[in-house]
């Protein structure tokens, strides 16, 4: 028997290997076939009608566009009034007829690779009419372009149709400038010349006025200007990223919506913890435009995540904030970090003026200064201008100039209960042409320190500046002995877990103290200083030892601890040879002597300065120069 599998409306997904299987009581068999799906060959662009004028040239151009697979497997043929003519490409340049009349050209495109496949041939007719001089008609616009509104990033098509004998030439202009012929396409049709100006991925700069112009031998005509307006999705930003509410108090949450163009139709909505808010709840009111929300009386249930969404014909935008419940509002405060009250900036550099602000709700930060007797204010506007306020509250100066010298004031403001509260802090900025980098070195040159476990470690450094620049930027870190990778070092800070009440700083962080030190704090200590002009650092080794009481021992045998000295034979000196030990090593060693049965008298280095008779060695031995009775 014969079996067939029929696939209708073939798609790319139908491609693949097909198996046909047959089975009976005596056995079975199968056969396979591969199906390849090709796009149908199509003549997609072609002139359906051409209008020519006798005596205006020797030839003209007919051009078609063909879409299919491999162009090398296409066969193109041309016919004139049913008769084959030479031509095997998608363009043909026939001669203009010598008499008026209409001719029919037929173009056929065929794919030859897949024999037997369907939809591998397409055919189109093109009618060419030749007119005598008395039949000339001036160009007219039969379909002018119209104004358009487009969404940012979309595609816009302006259409202009012109008729005339002969076919008019259609051009486009934008403003007062002609557009390139590559930016539009003209198609010859029964209605006339259809011209399409297609603008893909429209930008804000695409907006403006456009015109269509048509001309032929009889004259020219131009349409009035049409306008392209670009609209883009709105952008939204929160007035505050976190809001604080006090039970029983009123609170307003607002967003700032920015449109590229005015969009009349928009819809705003608010949700709290994913649930849509309605004014009917009694404790919620919305602003007239829907971009603000007012809680009449804050309650514990008011806390949570608030999300605002705006939907327009150009798109939508959303943003969210958090409401936290607190017992009371905290007025704003502003402070200049210690040691930053006077700052020095390098001319031409990028520089940040620091300001530490606090308060609930989070204050808005701005900066101000007096220029030419007028107060100039600088706010965060989201643009990297010569002066911009950072999220941290610092003021960024993009390029320092001499005009930036002087006093700057940081202003923190908030109005949690509709009463504006303000705090200010000021600093002085000096501007210099050059800065020498800082120089860091151990105090008194001690690059190795030994300290007893349980005592207080004091590590001191000195920093030299060309100017006193942000000395508070001294950073201390510690690394274990034997490790040379300072990226693994632990930064020392009084607020780090495990270090609280252990590490402290004095002398503008030039003195590091570790209280009750243990061997865990033994290692390499590095002090680093960074300024706008450069950085420097120094490393100090810290050994932590256990406490060992001092001890004295004789280094040779002494019979009954009694010496007999022949002064005549000891003119070069005599040594009591002992060794003193202990951790830490004793700071002071003293010998005592007594003559006869009198009191002991201390003997110290340099006694009898004229002769330096007595000298105590590092390990405690006593040298007597020129001993006598």
BASEPA-714672 format. One record per residue (C-alpha): residue number from 1; x, y, z. Coordinates in steps of 0.2 Angstrom, whole numbers. Example, Ala and Ser with C-alpha at 12.3 -4.5 7.8 and 13.67 -1.06 7.14 Angstrom:
// BASEPA-714672
(1; (62; -22; 39));
(2; (68; -5; 36));
END
This chain:
// BASEPA-714672
(1; (0; 0; 0));
(2; (5; 18; -2));
(3; (5; 30; 13));
(4; (8; 49; 13));
(5; (12; 61; 27));
(6; (5; 79; 22));
(7; (12; 94; 31));
(8; (1; 110; 28));
(9; (8; 128; 31));
(10; (26; 122; 32));
(11; (37; 131; 45));
(12; (55; 131; 49));
(13; (51; 120; 64));
(14; (45; 106; 52));
(15; (63; 103; 46));
(16; (71; 87; 52));
(17; (73; 68; 49));
(18; (57; 59; 46));
(19; (55; 40; 49));
(20; (42; 29; 41));
(21; (40; 12; 49));
(22; (30; -4; 44));
(23; (28; -20; 54));
(24; (19; -36; 51));
(25; (19; -54; 59));
(26; (34; -58; 48));
(27; (44; -43; 53));
(28; (46; -25; 50));
(29; (56; -11; 40));
(30; (58; 7; 40));
(31; (64; 21; 29));
(32; (70; 39; 33));
(33; (69; 56; 23));
(34; (75; 73; 27));
(35; (64; 88; 25));
(36; (72; 105; 22));
(37; (61; 121; 23));
(38; (66; 135; 12));
(39; (58; 152; 12));
(40; (48; 155; -4));
(41; (57; 166; -17));
(42; (48; 182; -19));
(43; (50; 198; -29));
(44; (47; 210; -15));
(45; (50; 227; -23));
(46; (47; 231; -41));
(47; (39; 246; -51));
(48; (21; 241; -56));
(49; (20; 256; -68));
(50; (32; 268; -76));
(51; (28; 283; -86));
(52; (40; 290; -99));
(53; (41; 304; -111));
(54; (46; 302; -129));
(55; (63; 310; -133));
(56; (69; 312; -115));
(57; (83; 299; -117));
(58; (89; 283; -125));
(59; (86; 271; -111));
(60; (79; 269; -93));
(61; (81; 258; -79));
(62; (70; 244; -72));
(63; (75; 237; -55));
(64; (68; 223; -44));
(65; (72; 216; -27));
(66; (72; 197; -24));
(67; (72; 188; -7));
(68; (77; 170; -7));
(69; (91; 159; -1));
(70; (108; 158; -10));
(71; (108; 171; -24));
(72; (120; 160; -34));
(73; (105; 148; -36));
(74; (93; 160; -43));
(75; (88; 161; -62));
(76; (81; 178; -67));
(77; (73; 180; -84));
(78; (64; 194; -93));
(79; (50; 195; -106));
(80; (43; 209; -116));
(81; (24; 207; -121));
(82; (26; 188; -118));
(83; (42; 186; -128));
(84; (59; 182; -120));
(85; (72; 195; -120));
(86; (90; 196; -115));
(87; (93; 199; -96));
(88; (97; 188; -82));
(89; (100; 200; -67));
(90; (88; 210; -56));
(91; (90; 226; -67));
(92; (86; 229; -85));
(93; (90; 244; -96));
(94; (78; 244; -111));
(95; (78; 258; -124));
(96; (64; 271; -123));
(97; (51; 266; -137));
(98; (50; 277; -153));
(99; (31; 279; -152));
(100; (18; 281; -138));
(101; (10; 266; -131));
(102; (11; 253; -116));
(103; (23; 239; -115));
(104; (22; 224; -102));
(105; (38; 218; -95));
(106; (38; 201; -85));
(107; (52; 196; -73));
(108; (53; 179; -67));
(109; (64; 172; -52));
(110; (67; 154; -50));
(111; (77; 144; -37));
(112; (86; 129; -45));
(113; (95; 121; -30));
(114; (80; 111; -23));
(115; (71; 103; -38));
(116; (54; 98; -35));
(117; (51; 109; -21));
(118; (36; 121; -21));
(119; (35; 140; -20));
(120; (52; 142; -28));
(121; (47; 153; -42));
(122; (39; 171; -42));
(123; (34; 182; -57));
(124; (29; 200; -58));
(125; (22; 211; -72));
(126; (29; 229; -75));
(127; (19; 241; -86));
(128; (29; 255; -95));
(129; (19; 268; -104));
(130; (27; 281; -116));
(131; (18; 297; -119));
(132; (20; 311; -132));
(133; (25; 328; -127));
(134; (7; 335; -128));
(135; (3; 322; -115));
(136; (15; 329; -101));
(137; (7; 332; -84));
(138; (15; 342; -70));
(139; (19; 333; -54));
(140; (5; 333; -41));
(141; (5; 327; -23));
(142; (-9; 314; -22));
(143; (-5; 309; -4));
(144; (5; 321; 7));
(145; (14; 315; 23));
(146; (6; 318; 39));
(147; (11; 324; 57));
(148; (17; 309; 68));
(149; (20; 306; 86));
(150; (33; 292; 89));
(151; (39; 283; 105));
(152; (58; 284; 108));
(153; (66; 269; 100));
(154; (52; 265; 88));
(155; (51; 266; 69));
(156; (42; 280; 60));
(157; (37; 280; 41));
(158; (32; 295; 32));
(159; (23; 292; 15));
(160; (22; 304; 0));
(161; (14; 299; -16));
(162; (16; 310; -32));
(163; (9; 308; -49));
(164; (14; 316; -66));
(165; (19; 312; -84));
(166; (33; 308; -84));
(167; (36; 300; -67));
(168; (41; 314; -55));
(169; (57; 313; -45));
(170; (52; 313; -26));
(171; (64; 321; -13));
(172; (64; 323; 5));
(173; (70; 338; 16));
(174; (72; 340; 35));
(175; (71; 358; 40));
(176; (81; 368; 27));
(177; (92; 354; 22));
(178; (89; 340; 8));
(179; (90; 322; 14));
(180; (101; 309; 7));
(181; (93; 297; -6));
(182; (99; 283; 5));
(183; (87; 288; 19));
(184; (71; 285; 8));
(185; (65; 274; -6));
(186; (54; 277; -21));
(187; (43; 264; -29));
(188; (34; 266; -46));
(189; (15; 261; -44));
(190; (-1; 263; -53));
(191; (-5; 278; -41));
(192; (12; 286; -45));
(193; (28; 287; -37));
(194; (26; 281; -19));
(195; (40; 287; -8));
(196; (44; 281; 10));
(197; (55; 290; 22));
(198; (58; 277; 36));
(199; (67; 282; 52));
(200; (72; 267; 63));
(201; (76; 268; 81));
(202; (70; 286; 83));
(203; (80; 297; 94));
(204; (76; 314; 103));
(205; (86; 322; 89));
(206; (75; 314; 76));
(207; (61; 326; 81));
(208; (58; 341; 69));
(209; (49; 346; 53));
(210; (50; 336; 36));
(211; (44; 340; 18));
(212; (41; 330; 2));
(213; (45; 338; -15));
(214; (41; 331; -32));
(215; (47; 338; -49));
(216; (46; 333; -67));
(217; (48; 342; -84));
(218; (32; 352; -81));
(219; (37; 359; -64));
(220; (39; 355; -46));
(221; (28; 355; -30));
(222; (32; 354; -12));
(223; (21; 349; 3));
(224; (19; 359; 19));
(225; (30; 355; 33));
(226; (24; 340; 44));
(227; (31; 337; 61));
(228; (38; 322; 70));
(229; (36; 323; 89));
(230; (46; 311; 100));
(231; (39; 305; 117));
(232; (48; 294; 129));
(233; (44; 284; 144));
(234; (44; 295; 160));
(235; (57; 294; 173));
(236; (54; 294; 191));
(237; (64; 298; 206));
(238; (61; 299; 225));
(239; (62; 314; 235));
(240; (68; 303; 249));
(241; (74; 285; 248));
(242; (69; 281; 266));
(243; (55; 290; 275));
(244; (53; 290; 294));
(245; (36; 292; 302));
(246; (31; 296; 320));
(247; (14; 288; 326));
(248; (0; 300; 326));
(249; (10; 312; 315));
(250; (6; 317; 297));
(251; (18; 311; 283));
(252; (19; 314; 264));
(253; (29; 303; 252));
(254; (32; 311; 235));
(255; (40; 307; 218));
(256; (47; 318; 205));
(257; (41; 313; 187));
(258; (51; 319; 172));
(259; (43; 319; 154));
(260; (53; 321; 139));
(261; (38; 329; 131));
(262; (21; 333; 139));
(263; (10; 317; 139));
(264; (-8; 321; 144));
(265; (-14; 303; 146));
(266; (-5; 295; 161));
(267; (-11; 284; 176));
(268; (-3; 284; 193));
(269; (-4; 271; 206));
(270; (3; 267; 223));
(271; (5; 251; 233));
(272; (11; 246; 250));
(273; (19; 229; 253));
(274; (12; 224; 236));
(275; (-6; 229; 240));
(276; (-14; 244; 230));
(277; (-18; 259; 240));
(278; (-35; 268; 238));
(279; (-41; 284; 246));
(280; (-56; 276; 252));
(281; (-46; 269; 266));
(282; (-48; 285; 276));
(283; (-30; 287; 281));
(284; (-23; 290; 263));
(285; (-24; 305; 252));
(286; (-16; 307; 235));
(287; (-10; 323; 227));
(288; (-20; 331; 212));
(289; (-8; 323; 199));
(290; (-6; 307; 209));
(291; (13; 309; 212));
(292; (12; 312; 230));
(293; (4; 302; 244));
(294; (-1; 309; 261));
(295; (-4; 298; 277));
(296; (-15; 308; 288));
(297; (-10; 299; 304));
(298; (5; 287; 304));
(299; (2; 271; 313));
(300; (12; 255; 315));
(301; (3; 247; 300));
(302; (9; 262; 289));
(303; (27; 254; 289));
(304; (33; 245; 274));
(305; (38; 246; 256));
(306; (29; 259; 245));
(307; (30; 258; 226));
(308; (24; 271; 214));
(309; (20; 267; 196));
(310; (16; 279; 181));
(311; (9; 272; 165));
(312; (9; 283; 149));
(313; (7; 279; 130));
(314; (26; 280; 129));
(315; (29; 267; 142));
(316; (29; 266; 161));
(317; (41; 269; 176));
(318; (41; 264; 194));
(319; (51; 267; 210));
(320; (50; 262; 228));
(321; (54; 268; 245));
(322; (53; 262; 263));
(323; (43; 269; 278));
(324; (51; 266; 295));
(325; (42; 270; 311));
(326; (52; 280; 324));
(327; (47; 287; 341));
(328; (52; 305; 337));
(329; (60; 315; 323));
(330; (79; 319; 324));
(331; (83; 336; 319));
(332; (97; 337; 305));
(333; (115; 340; 309));
(334; (130; 344; 299));
(335; (148; 343; 303));
(336; (165; 344; 294));
(337; (176; 329; 299));
(338; (190; 333; 311));
(339; (206; 340; 303));
(340; (196; 345; 287));
(341; (191; 362; 293));
(342; (205; 369; 282));
(343; (208; 360; 266));
(344; (221; 362; 252));
(345; (217; 357; 234));
(346; (228; 356; 219));
(347; (223; 368; 205));
(348; (215; 358; 191));
(349; (212; 342; 201));
(350; (195; 334; 206));
(351; (192; 338; 224));
(352; (179; 333; 237));
(353; (173; 344; 251));
(354; (167; 332; 265));
(355; (152; 334; 275));
(356; (144; 322; 288));
(357; (125; 324; 290));
(358; (113; 314; 301));
(359; (95; 315; 306));
(360; (78; 307; 304));
(361; (72; 309; 291));
(362; (88; 310; 281));
(363; (92; 328; 278));
(364; (94; 335; 260));
(365; (111; 342; 258));
(366; (117; 357; 248));
(367; (132; 368; 248));
(368; (133; 387; 247));
(369; (146; 401; 247));
(370; (147; 419; 244));
(371; (153; 425; 226));
(372; (154; 443; 222));
(373; (143; 448; 237));
(374; (129; 435; 232));
(375; (125; 418; 240));
(376; (127; 404; 227));
(377; (119; 387; 231));
(378; (124; 370; 224));
(379; (112; 356; 225));
(380; (112; 338; 218));
(381; (104; 339; 201));
(382; (110; 322; 195));
(383; (122; 330; 182));
(384; (141; 330; 183));
(385; (143; 349; 182));
(386; (158; 359; 189));
(387; (150; 357; 206));
(388; (139; 343; 211));
(389; (133; 336; 228));
(390; (137; 318; 230));
(391; (125; 305; 239));
(392; (136; 305; 254));
(393; (134; 324; 256));
(394; (151; 329; 249));
(395; (153; 342; 236));
(396; (162; 337; 221));
(397; (173; 350; 212));
(398; (176; 344; 195));
(399; (191; 355; 191));
(400; (198; 366; 205));
(401; (202; 384; 201));
(402; (208; 399; 210));
(403; (190; 405; 211));
(404; (186; 391; 223));
(405; (197; 398; 237));
(406; (187; 403; 252));
(407; (174; 398; 264));
(408; (161; 384; 259));
(409; (146; 380; 270));
(410; (137; 363; 270));
(411; (118; 364; 273));
(412; (107; 350; 279));
(413; (89; 352; 279));
(414; (73; 342; 283));
(415; (55; 346; 287));
(416; (48; 330; 295));
(417; (33; 339; 302));
(418; (31; 353; 290));
(419; (43; 364; 300));
(420; (60; 367; 290));
(421; (75; 363; 301));
(422; (92; 368; 295));
(423; (110; 364; 301));
(424; (126; 371; 294));
(425; (145; 368; 295));
(426; (159; 377; 286));
(427; (176; 374; 280));
(428; (190; 384; 272));
(429; (198; 379; 255));
(430; (215; 385; 249));
(431; (221; 382; 231));
(432; (239; 379; 227));
(433; (249; 376; 211));
(434; (258; 361; 217));
(435; (259; 349; 232));
(436; (273; 339; 239));
(437; (268; 321; 244));
(438; (268; 318; 262));
(439; (282; 309; 271));
(440; (279; 297; 285));
(441; (292; 290; 297));
(442; (293; 282; 314));
(443; (294; 293; 329));
(444; (312; 294; 336));
(445; (317; 282; 322));
(446; (311; 266; 331));
(447; (306; 254; 317));
(448; (306; 239; 329));
(449; (296; 239; 346));
(450; (296; 226; 359));
(451; (282; 226; 372));
(452; (277; 215; 386));
(453; (261; 205; 385));
(454; (247; 214; 395));
(455; (255; 231; 393));
(456; (250; 245; 382));
(457; (258; 246; 365));
(458; (262; 264; 359));
(459; (267; 266; 340));
(460; (271; 284; 335));
(461; (274; 291; 318));
(462; (277; 308; 312));
(463; (270; 315; 295));
(464; (277; 330; 286));
(465; (267; 339; 273));
(466; (270; 353; 261));
(467; (253; 359; 268));
(468; (243; 351; 282));
(469; (231; 341; 270));
(470; (218; 330; 278));
(471; (229; 322; 291));
(472; (215; 312; 297));
(473; (217; 301; 282));
(474; (231; 291; 291));
(475; (226; 273; 290));
(476; (234; 259; 301));
(477; (234; 241; 297));
(478; (242; 225; 304));
(479; (250; 210; 295));
(480; (257; 194; 303));
(481; (275; 191; 303));
(482; (281; 182; 287));
(483; (267; 188; 277));
(484; (271; 200; 263));
(485; (254; 202; 255));
(486; (247; 218; 262));
(487; (230; 215; 254));
(488; (227; 203; 268));
(489; (231; 215; 281));
(490; (218; 220; 294));
(491; (214; 238; 295));
(492; (214; 244; 313));
(493; (199; 254; 319));
(494; (191; 257; 335));
(495; (174; 251; 329));
(496; (179; 235; 321));
(497; (172; 219; 329));
(498; (185; 212; 342));
(499; (194; 228; 343));
(500; (182; 239; 352));
(501; (190; 247; 368));
(502; (207; 239; 363));
(503; (213; 250; 349));
(504; (213; 269; 351));
(505; (222; 284; 343));
(506; (229; 300; 349));
(507; (239; 315; 341));
(508; (227; 315; 326));
(509; (230; 297; 323));
(510; (249; 298; 323));
(511; (249; 288; 339));
(512; (242; 270; 339));
(513; (239; 262; 356));
(514; (234; 244; 359));
(515; (228; 242; 377));
(516; (231; 225; 386));
(517; (241; 219; 371));
(518; (243; 200; 368));
(519; (253; 190; 356));
(520; (238; 191; 344));
(521; (243; 209; 340));
(522; (261; 204; 336));
(523; (267; 208; 318));
(524; (270; 222; 306));
(525; (261; 238; 308));
(526; (259; 250; 293));
(527; (254; 268; 294));
(528; (248; 275; 277));
(529; (244; 293; 273));
(530; (236; 298; 256));
(531; (233; 316; 250));
(532; (228; 323; 233));
(533; (247; 325; 230));
(534; (252; 307; 233));
(535; (254; 295; 247));
(536; (268; 288; 259));
(537; (269; 274; 272));
(538; (280; 266; 285));
(539; (281; 249; 293));
(540; (285; 246; 311));
(541; (289; 228; 318));
(542; (280; 224; 335));
(543; (286; 210; 346));
(544; (276; 205; 360));
(545; (285; 195; 374));
(546; (281; 187; 391));
(547; (287; 195; 407));
(548; (302; 187; 415));
(549; (309; 194; 431));
(550; (327; 200; 431));
(551; (341; 188; 436));
(552; (360; 190; 439));
(553; (373; 176; 438));
(554; (392; 176; 439));
(555; (400; 170; 423));
(556; (415; 162; 433));
(557; (418; 153; 449));
(558; (421; 163; 464));
(559; (428; 155; 480));
(560; (419; 162; 494));
(561; (414; 176; 483));
(562; (431; 184; 488));
(563; (443; 193; 476));
(564; (461; 197; 480));
(565; (468; 210; 468));
(566; (486; 214; 466));
(567; (485; 233; 461));
(568; (502; 233; 454));
(569; (497; 219; 442));
(570; (480; 227; 438));
(571; (484; 244; 431));
(572; (474; 241; 416));
(573; (458; 237; 425));
(574; (448; 223; 434));
(575; (431; 216; 429));
(576; (417; 209; 440));
(577; (410; 197; 426));
(578; (391; 194; 428));
(579; (376; 192; 416));
(580; (359; 201; 419));
(581; (344; 194; 410));
(582; (325; 197; 410));
(583; (310; 201; 399));
(584; (309; 215; 396));
(585; (327; 218; 399));
(586; (330; 229; 415));
(587; (331; 247; 411));
(588; (344; 251; 425));
(589; (358; 241; 432));
(590; (367; 247; 448));
(591; (382; 240; 457));
(592; (385; 244; 476));
(593; (401; 243; 486));
(594; (406; 246; 504));
(595; (423; 250; 512));
(596; (425; 240; 528));
(597; (409; 238; 538));
(598; (401; 254; 532));
(599; (385; 257; 522));
(600; (384; 252; 504));
(601; (387; 265; 491));
(602; (380; 265; 474));
(603; (392; 264; 459));
(604; (386; 270; 442));
(605; (392; 273; 425));
(606; (405; 287; 424));
(607; (408; 289; 443));
(608; (423; 299; 446));
(609; (420; 308; 429));
(610; (438; 314; 428));
(611; (444; 296; 426));
(612; (428; 287; 422));
(613; (434; 274; 435));
(614; (418; 263; 435));
(615; (409; 257; 419));
(616; (394; 245; 419));
(617; (393; 235; 403));
(618; (376; 231; 393));
(619; (374; 214; 402));
(620; (379; 220; 419));
(621; (398; 217; 421));
(622; (407; 230; 431));
(623; (424; 237; 424));
(624; (435; 246; 437));
(625; (449; 256; 429));
(626; (465; 257; 439));
(627; (459; 248; 454));
(628; (466; 254; 471));
(629; (462; 252; 489));
END
